[in-house]
Amino acid sequence: MATPGETTPTSLPQHAHDWNQVSATYSRTATIPLLFAEQADARPEATAVEWADGAWTYQELAARVRRGATALRAHGIGAGDVVGVAMRRSPAAVAAILAVLHAGGVYLPLGPDQPADRLTGIMRDAGVRVAVHGADEPVEVPDSTTAVCADDLFGGPEDADPRWWGERAADEAAYVIYTSGSTGAPKGVVCPHRGQTRLARGAGELRIRPDDRVLATTDLTFDVSCFEIFATLLNGACLLLAQDSELLDSKALENVVSGRGVSLMWLSAGLFHQHAHVAPHLFAGLRLLVAGGDVLSPRAVRAVLTESRPAVFLNGYGPTENSSLSTVCRLDELSSQAENVPIGTPVAGSTAYVVREDGTVAAPGETGELWVGGDGVALGYLGDLHRTAEHFVEDRWSPADIRGRLYRTGDMARWREDGALEFLGRRDRQVKIRGYRVELDEVESVLSAHPHVRQAAVDVVGEGAGQRLMAAVVVHSGRDQKDLTAHLHEHVRDRLPSYMTPTRIALVDALPLTSSGKVDRRSLSALATPAASARDDAPRGEVEEILASVWRDVLNADMVGRDAHFFALGGTSLRATQVTAAVRERLGVPAEFGRAMIRSLVADPSLRDLAATVQDLLDGHEEPIAPDTDFAIESRLDPELRYTAPATVAARVPRQVLLTGSTGFLGVYLVDRLLRDGVERVHCLIRAGDSPRALARLAARMRRYGLDPEPLLDRVVPVCGELAEPHFGLSDEEWDRLAREIDLIVHCGARVNFAYPYHALAPINVGGTRTVLELAGEHTTKPLHYISTIAVIAGFGTAGVAHVDENTPLDHVDRLSLGYPETKWVAENLVV
């Protein structure tokens, strides 16, 4: 990807300019210690830090901080030196962090329970001079580092020199946080004071008030802990500390929130999902809830907004390289059809741009990489100039007072028409499987949008030709899990190309989480092994074993039991033909039996049922040969069908239109065109259990094909039914109401499949057309527009006919040979 300097001058599209008009309303020269001292002087008796059995006022905390700074100076710490803080979230850890900054140093949080080799490696890489640890958790340090117990740090004199911190600049380093990133190799991100002061003192809904009581929930090695600590203490508020066990259990957290008067809280996405599903009411008393750090589930967000809305609810997004937070989105409502949660607009002193591959700024609705700028941008990667130059580029776009460098996040995003950003996944989570590029985050988002799914995670398992997609799904408690994996496969195939459908979907009780509360996707491979019960269902006999082998190869399945069903494993019409060809070759089934096998696969058999069919064919027990279809008889209208009802009132633009096939590629564009051209209501026949699911399915299909459904869906009337069923499966009352309301029909629905025989497709393609024709004459005679296919005239060519025009009657159906054009030929004759 190019940089702005390589492709464009300072010019910027108007939309990007308008959506990044930010200014610094805070002091850009103030450092964290200066702003803390300001609060300690202004409200010395106010509570600064509170825990289960104690509290410190600002005066008491400031005194400890000065003693700690004095001790660190005595250990040789000077301006810009890195000090490790290997402590858990605690009052002493907060004091140690502030002491490092008051000594003029740079703090590096370290997890005391991390492997010793990793800790010593990081300390050596960062050049740590001193490592502070808890009294009960000594830490192993390299020879160049001095280990200091926190108890000793705060036991000395308080004669700190204000010049130690006063001479530090806001654009100098305040802390280093090591992140593993996509490569797994730890890298130190160096962040300036100004990155946190912009969050603490900038304007906007993130601003903490002096009367707030902020519950700290984040591990100190996770960068949001910086926001929790500094945004609280630089505004004179109270930082509340709790035990991890109280944060993980919903009932315990509810007691903490209500019992300790919590007004503000950040939750990582993993914890938020857990509590939102189990006890969404616990957020009701909060003034501000911020959730983020990973993709938020729309269902979890809707649960909180419906049952326990806090006063302000924000989705927070930001990489460590942009000082905790880059954008936030206020969540007041979320459409029932929304399948992702916007990440919003830039926070104070920040900018955000969606950038194309060539380094130019993308248009609204266009996908690109998200680049962020402003006062939060990190100084770079510690000791790694090459990587810093690769990810941090010159900023020629942001307003002059905050212009410095842009950080290329590696996240994919797009602007909505209102300027809000939508997160679309990681560039480094784009993988290639069997030659296809797959967006893992997009698959996760689609699975998470299913109404029965609480959380989902997707990753690649296997190697080489055996690579496949594996999904782990947490289902809502109390949901019937029978056939759920089949429904989930169908849900994904509705919204994404078939190659993005996971081969295996495992239902699990909970997703593995990292210490920062994010989903640990590297642990998903352990879930890819089927349960013992699945292995008990092993194929029996040569035919079943060969069929299982073919299904594994064609469907990329890891295990196939004898009761597994073809479509539940991801079978499609194309794969049915592949299975048929492979079975014929492996078992020597004569070619003339191929259609019999396809007919069997169309019925979605279990492995054992298909094996029985194949065995019968091998034994010479042929299926009864169905008589040739008499297309003349098939094309006859019901003799009772009469169009004697009065015609609908002619209008240039019809008011109420029935559209079949609305979720197909052509169908979604017909929905869009009809509504934008003035139709009042489009009644869409959709295969779904209820109206909300029907609308969700239509919205998902529109998004898949690049259309925005949100402005249109309130004028869509879902008709939940099936083309193959009499009266679409509607009740008499529903059928009658539909017949009276609509004044025009567009029949676009059909099952398109060039492998299936006529009889497999006729119930939908022919039977559905008969139902539409019946509806066209019910109560009023309505215009009917029928979408056919050019394949219906293919027989003319093989019959030697050189020219066919609009008025040429259909003929030569006997030369079509394929089931799909045969059904369309019959349907078109019925309409004519």
N, C-alpha and C positions, 0 to 999 in steps of 0.2 A: 504494500500500500504506500502511495506517495504521501509526502507531507505537504502542508499548505504552501511552504516556500518553494516547492518544486513545481506546483501546478497553478496556483492562484495568487494574486496580490491581495491586498487588504479588503477587496470588495467582498460583500457578504449579501446573500439573498435577503430580501426585506423581512420574510417571516423569521429567519434566524436572528436578524438584528432586533426585531420587535420582542422576541421571546427571551432575549438575553440582556435586556436593559436593566442591569443591576448596579447598585452603587454601594459604597462602603459607608454605612451610617455609624459604624463603630470606630474606635481609635485603632488605626492600622499600625501604630507604633508601640502599643502596649503589649507587654509580655504576660504570661500566665502568673508569675510571682507578683508583678506590680498590681494586677487586678485583684489577686487574692489579698494582698496587703491592704488594698483599698477597702475591701469588704470587712476584713478583720478590724480595721480602725473604725469603720462606720457602725458596726453592730457587734461589738466584742462579746456581749452576753447572749447573743442568739445561738441556738444549737447548730453546730456545723456538721457533726457526724454522730449518728445514733445507732446503737446496736441493741441486741436483746437485753443485756444487763448493764448498759452504761451509755454515756454520751460525753462529747466534748463540745464546749462552746468554741466560737471562732477564736477567742482569746487563748484558750487552752491549746487548741490545735496549732495556732500560730507560734506559740511558745515551743511546742515540740518540734515544729518544722525548723525553727531557728537553731535549736540544739542539735538537731540532726545535720543541718547544713554545716555547723561548726565542726562536728565530728568528721564529716566527709572531707572537709578542707584539711583537717589534721591528718587524714589518710592520704593526702596528696592530690585530691580531686581539684581540678581547675576548670576554667572556662572551656566548655565543649567536650570535656571528658565523659566517656560513657560509663554509667553505673548500672549494673544489673540489679533488679529487684525480683528476687526469686521467692515470692510470697503469694499466698492465697488472698482472696478478697477479705480485707479486715481493716480495722481502724489503723493499726500499725502500718499496713501497706500504703494506705492513703497518705499518712504522715511521711513515710519514706519517699514516696514519689515526689511530694512537694518539697521535701528536704533536698533531694537531688537538684531540682530546678532552682531552689534558693542558693545552692552552692555554685550555681552557674553551669551545672552539668547537664547531661542528656540521659534520660532514664530509658532502660531497656527491660520491659517486663518479661519474666521467665516463669514457666510453669514448674513448680517444685516436683511434680509427679511425672515429668517427662523423663525419658531415658537419660542417664548421666552422660553418655557419649554425645547425644544431641546437644545437651546444655553446655558441655565444655567446648564443643565445636562452635556453637554460636558465640560463646564468650570470647573464644580465641579469634574468631572472624571479626567480631565487633571491637576488639581491643579493649575489653572491659577491664578497668583498673580495680574496681571494688564491686563485690556482689553482696547485697544485703539479703539476709534470710531470716526466717522465723526461728524463735527459740527452740521449737520442737521439730524443726525440719532443716537440719544442716544441709548444705549443698556442696557438691564436689566441684572444685574450680581448677582451672589450669594454673601452671606455675606463675604466670604473669599476673594473676588476679588475687586480690586479698578478700577473703570471706569475712563479713562483719555481721554479727547478730544484731537484730533490730533493737533488742533490749539495751545493748551497749551503745547503740547509736544515739538514743535519746536520754542517756543518763548523765551527760556532761554539761558544760556551761552553755549559756545562751547568747554569747557575745558575737553574733553573726554580723558581718559587714554588709550593709545594703548595696555596696558597690558590686558584690559578687553577682547578684542578679540584675542590678540596675544597669549594668553596662552591657548586658545581653540585648540583642536586637530582636524584634518580632519576626524577622525573616530568617532567624538562625534556628538551629535544630533544638527541639524540645524533647523528642523521644524517638526511639527506633523500635519498630515492631517487625518481627520476622514472620513471614508468611511462606508457605510451601509452594503455593501456586500450582499450575498445571503440571510442572515438571517434577514436583516432589522435592526439589532441592531448596533448602531454606534461603530466603533472600531478605536482607534487612532494608526496610523502607524507612527513610529518614524524613520526619515531618516537622514543620516549623511551628513556633508558638502561635503565629497568626492563623494557622489552620483551625485551631480550637477556639481562639478568641473570637473568630468570625461567627462560630456557632453559638458561643456563649452570649455575645453582646450584640449580635446582628439583629435586625428587625425580622419579624415573622413569627409564625405559630410555634416554632421550636424554642422561642425565648422563654427561659425559666424565670419565675417570679420569686421574690424574697420569701413569700409565704408558702412556696411549694415544698412538699415532702417527697423526695425523689428516691424510689427504690432501685438500688443497684442490683442488676441481675446478671451482669456479664463478667466472664473470666477476664482477668487483667491482661492476658496475652491477646485478647480480641480488641480491636481498635475502638469499638463503641464504648468500651470502659472509659476511654479518655473523655468522650462526650458526657457520660454519666457523672464523672468526677468533676471535671472542670466547669461544665455548664452549670452545675449545681453550686459549687463553691465560689465561682466568680460572679454569682448573682445573689449571694447571701442566703441561699436556700439551705435546707437540711438534707443531707445524704443519709439514707437509711440502708443498713447492711443486714442481710438475712443469711441463713444457712442454705446451702444448695438443696438440701432435702425439702426445705420450705418452698423453694422455687419450682421444684419438679412435680410436686403433688398439688393437684388443683384445689383440694379442700384446704390444705395447709397454706397455699398462696392466698386463697380467699380470706383466711383468718388474718394473715399478715396485712393485706390491703385494707381490710375493714378495721382491724384492731390497732394498727399503727398510723392510720390516717393517711395512707399513701395517696398522693394527688397526681403523680406522674410516674410513668414506667416505660422502659424499653423492653421489648421481648424479641428475641431472635425468632425467625420464622418457624423453626421446629417446635419451640416451646409455645409460641402463639397458637399454632395449629392444635397442639395437644389440649391446651386450656380452652380454646374457643369451641372445641367439639364437646368437651366434657362439662365445662362450667362457664358458658359464655356470659352469664350474668355477673361474674366477678369483676368485670371491667366497668360496671355501670357508674360507680362513684368516682372514677378518675376524671381529673380535669383534662389530662392529655395522655393518650396511649400512642406510642410509636412502635411499630413492628416492622421488621425487615431483616436484612442480612442475607436473604435468599428469597425466592419467588413465593409470594403469598397465595394461598388457595382462595379463589373467589367464594367458594362455599363457606369457608371459615369466616371470611370478611362479612358476608351477608348474615351469618349467624349472629355475629357481634352487633352489627347495625340493627338487626331486628329485635334481639332479645336484651341487649345490655349496652346500648350505645353510650360511650363516654362523651364528655363535652366536645372533645376534639380527638379525632382518630387519624393518624398519619401513617402512610406507607413510606418508609425511609429507605433510600438506596444510596450506596456509596462504597467505592473501593478504599482499602487502606491507603492507597496512593493519593487519595484526595481527602485525607484527614476525616475519616469516619463517615461523613454524609455529604452527598453531592446534590441530591434532589429529594423532595418530599411531595406527596400527594395527599391532600385532605380528602378523606373518604366519608362523605355524607350519605351517599347511596351508591349502589352497584347494581346494574341491570341484571335481571335473572338470566339473560342470554350472554352476559360477559364471561369470557373464558380466560381472561387475565386481569390483573389489577394494575392500573397505571402507576408509574413511579413518579409522575408529576413534573414539577418545574424546579429550576435551580434554587438552592437555599441562598441565604445572604452572602454576598461577596463571591458568588460562584456563577459559572456559565456552563452550558452543555450544548454540544453540537452533534448531529447525526451526519456521518461523513461517508461518502461513497469510496469505492476501491481506488479511484483516481485522486483522492484527496480533496474533492470538492464537496460542498455542503448539499445534503440530500433534500428533496422536496418533502412536504408533509405526506405521510402515508408510505413513503419509500424506506425500505430497510437499509441500514448502514451501521457502521461501527460508532459507538458513543465515545466522543472525546470530551473531557471535562477540563475546565479552566478556572482561573480566579485565585483567591487567597488561600484556598485549601490544598492546592497542588503540592505534593511532596517535593523535597529537594532532590530526590533520586534514590538509587539503590546504593547502600553503603559499600564503598570500595569496588563498584562495578560500573565503570564509565561506559562500557560498551552497551550494557543492558539499559542503562539510564538514557543514553542517546537514542536507543531503539524505541523506547516507550514514551519519552518526554520530548515534545517538539515545540518549536517556537510558536507562540500565540500571536496571530495577526488579526484576530477577529474580535476578541473581548474588549469591553470598554477600557479606555486608556488607564484609568486609575487602578484597575486590578489586573492589567494584562501582564503576563509573565510567560508561562509555558502551559501547554495543553498536555494532559495525560491521555494516552490512548488506552482505553479500559479493556479492550478485547471483548466487550459486551456488544451484542447486536440490539438495535433499538429502532424505533420509528416515532416520528411526531404525529400526534392526532391533529385534526383540524383546529382544535382549540389550543394547541401548543403544549399539551401534556405529553409526556414521553411514555412509551410502552416498552418494557424490557422483553426481548425476544430470545434471550439465551446467550451463551458464550461462543465466541469464535472457536475456542479450543475444545468445545463440545460438539463441533461439527466433525463427523466421522464418515468414512467411506466403508460401506458394506456391500460386497458384490458389485462394486462399481458405482453405487448410488450414494450421493451425499445425504446424510441423515442428520437432522438437527435434534439432538437428544433432549434439549430443554423444551422444544416444541412438542415432542411426544409426551413428556411429563405434563406439560400444561394441558394437553388434550385429555389425558387420563384423569388428571385432577379435577377436570370440569364435570366428570360424570357424577350424577346425583348420589350414587352409593359410595363414592370414594372420598375418604378423608385426606389421604396423602398418597403421592406416587413418586417413585424414583426410577430412572431408566439408565442403563449403561450397556456397554458391549461386553459380552463374555465370549470366551473361546479365542482361538487364534487362526490366522490364515483363512483357508476356505471354510473353516468351521465357525467363523465369527457370526454372532447373531445378537439380536436385541433381546434384553431381558428386563422385565419390569417387576418391581415389587410394589404392591398396593396394600394400603391399610383401608379396610372397609368400615363403614359406620356400624357400631354395635347394633345387634338386633335385626340386621338385614339378612334376608335369605340369600345364602351364597350359592344356591343351586343354579347351575348354568351361568353364573355371573361372569366367569372368564370368557365364555362365548359372547355374552353381551358386551363385554369390554372390548373384545376384538372387533366386534361390529361397530361399536362407538368410535374406535380409532379409524377404522377403514372408511367410515362416513366422512371423516374430517381430514384425513391425510392419505397420501399415496400408499399403496399396499406394501411397498418396501420399507415404510416407516412403522409398520405394525409389529409390535414385539412378538417374537416367536413364542416366548414363554411369559406368562403373567402369573406371578406367585402372590397369593393372598397371605399377608403376614400380619402379626399383631401390632408391630411397631417398626418404624424404620430406624436403622442405626444412626446415631448422631455423633458428631465430633464434639470436642470440648467447648467449641464456640456456639453450639446449638444448630449447626448446619447438618444437612444430611450427609452421612459418610458413604458416598457412592462407591468407594473402593471396597467396601465390605459387601456389596451386593452380590458378588460372584459366589459367596458362600450360600446364598439363597437360590442359586440356579440349579442345585441338585434337587430333583424331585423327592417328595416325601416317600417314606418306606411303603406307604399304602399304594402309591402309584406303581412301584416296582413289583408289588405282589400281583399286578394285573399283566403279567408278561405274556406275550404272544405264544401260541401253542401250535406246533406243527409247521411244516415247511412253508405252506402258503401264507399263513399269518406272519411268520418270521420274515419272509421276503417282502410281503406287503408293508410290514413295519419298517423295514430297511428303506424301501422306496419312499414311504411317507416321511421318514427322517431326512432323507436326502432332498426331496422336493420341497418340503415344508420347513426345512431347517429346524426341525424339532429335536430336542435332546433325548427325550424318551417318549415312546408311543406304546400305550397299553392297548389291550385287545378291546376295551370298551371306549377308547378315544374316538371322537367323531371328527370327520374330515373338516368341516367348516369351523369347528371350535379350535382346531389347530392352525387356522389361518388359510384353509383351502379356498381357492377361487376357481372360476371357470377355466382360466388358463392353466392353473395347476392340475385341474381334473384331466385335461388332455395330456399333460406331462406325465401324470401318474399312470394313465392308461397306456401310453407309449412305453413307459419303463416296465410295467407289469407284463405287457405282451412280449417284450424282449426277454425279460428274466425268466418267465414261466412258459414261454412258447405258446401263448394264447393266439389262436388264428386271428388274422386281421379283421375278418368279418364280424368278430365278437366285440370289436372296439366300441361300437355304439351302445351295446348292451352294458358294457362297463361304465360308460359315461352316464347312461340313464341311472345306473345304480348310484354313482357318485352324486348326481344331482339331488337324490333323495337324502343326502347327508347321512350315510350309513356309519355305523361303528366299524372298526377294523375287522371284527369277527364276522359282521354281516357281509361286508364286501368280500371277505375271504370265502364265505359260503357261496356267494354268487360266482366268484372266479372258479372255485372247485367244481361247481355244477357245469360250468362251461368246459372245463378241462375234461370232465367225465362224459361230455357229449350230451348233457341235459340242456339243450338250448332253450332259451326263453321262447315262449310262444311268439311267433312272428305276427306283429300287429298288422292289420290290413292297411293297405295304402290309404292315406288320408284323401277323402273326397273333398277337394277344395271348393267345388261348386256348392256342395251342401253346406260346408263351413261358412260360405259367404252369403248364405241366405239370411235375410232379416226375419226376426220374429214376426209371424203373420199378424199378430195382434198389435204390433207397433204402428200407431197412427199419429200423424202430426196435425191434429184437428183443433188443438187449443189455439187461442188467439196469440198472435206474435207479440213479442216484447216490444215496448215502445222504442222506435229507432232513435238513436242518439249518436252524435259524432264521437263522443267518448262514453263508453258504457260505465255504469255506476258500480255494479257488483259483478266480478268475474270469478268463475271457478277455473283454477289451473291445476292440472295433474302433472306429475313429474317435476314439481317445483324444486326438489333438492338435487336434481341433476345439473350438469354443466350448463345446458341451454336453459333449463328451468329457472335457475337463479337469476340469469340475465333477463328472462321474461318477467319475473317478479319486479325486478328493478325498473325495467322499461315501462311496464304497465302503471306502476305507482307514480313514477316520475312524469308520466304523460297524462296524469289526471284522473285515473281510475280511483274511485273512493275506497273500495275494499277489494282485496284479492283473497278469495277463499282458496287455500292451498291444501290439497289432499296429501297428507303426510303419514307415513307409517310410524306411529308413536303411541305410547301408552296413554298420554294425556296431552292437553294443550300446551302446558309449559315445556314439556319435553319436545313436542313438535316444533315450537318456536325456537328452542335451543338448537335443534338439529338444523333447521333452516338457516339460522344465523351462522352456525358453524360452517355450513356449506357455502354461504355467501362469502364469508371471510376467506375460505380456502381458495375461492376463485377471484379474489381481489375486490370484492364489493363491501361497502360499509352498510351493515343492516340496521344500525341504530336509528337513523332518521325515519325508517320505513316500517318497522315491525308493528307499530301501533295501528297500522292500517291493514295488517295481515290477519285473516281469520283462519286459524288452523282447523282443518277437518281431519280428525284422527280416523283413518280408515285404510282399507286395502283395495287396490284395483281388482284383485282376483275375487273378492267376495261379492255376493249379491248385494246390491245397493251400497257397495263399498263397506259392508259390515255395519252400516248405521242403523239405528232404530227407526221405526216408522215415523216417529215424530221428527227425528233429526233429518231424515230424507225429505220429508214434506217441507220442513222449514228451508232446507237448502234449495229445493226446487222453486220455492216461492221467492227467495231472496235474490238469486242470481239472474242476470239478464244476458249472459254470454259465457260460452265455455271454450277454453283453450286446452285441448287434449294433447299433452306432450309426454305423458307417462308411458313407459314401456320397459320391459326387461331386455336389455341389450346383451346378447351373448351369441357368439358365432360358433360355439361348440355344442350347445344343447339342442336336442331335437325339438320338432314342432310341439309335441304333446307337453313338453316341460315348460314351454314359454306361452302356450296358448291361453291358459287361465288368466294371465295378466294382460297379454298383448291383444288377444281377441275378446276374451270375456270382459276385460275392462272397457274395451271400446263399445261392446254391446250395452254395458251399464251406462256409459256416457250418452249413447244415443237414446236410451230410455229417458234419462234425465232431461235431455234436450226437448222432449215433448211433454214433460210433466208440468201441468198447470198453465204454462205458457210455452210457445214454440220459440226456442232460443237459437241464435246463431251458434254454430259449432265450427271451430278452427282445429283441424287435425294435423299434427306434425307427423309426416311419413318419413320415408328414407329412399334415397335414389336406388338402393339395392333391389327394390321391387321390380325394376325394369331390366335387371341383369339377364333374365331369361330371353329377352328379345334378341340380345346380341348373339347368344349361342344358337338361336333359331334362324340367324341370318338376316334379321331385320336391321336395316342400316340407319333408320331415322324414326325417332319417337317424339311426338310433340304432346302438349298438354292435353289435347282432346283424344289422344289415342287410348282406347279402352285397355285396361290391364289384361295381360294374357301370358301364356307360357310359364305358368307357375310350376309345371312339371319339370322345368329346366333349372329351378333355383337350387334345389338340393339341400340348402342350409335352413335350419329351423327358424332363425330370426327373420330373414326376409320373407319366408313363407307366412309367418304370422302377420307381418306388416302388410303383405299382399292381401291377405284375407281381411284385415282390419280396414284397409283403404277401400276395398270393394264394398264392405258394409257401409262405410260413410258415403261413398258415391251412390 
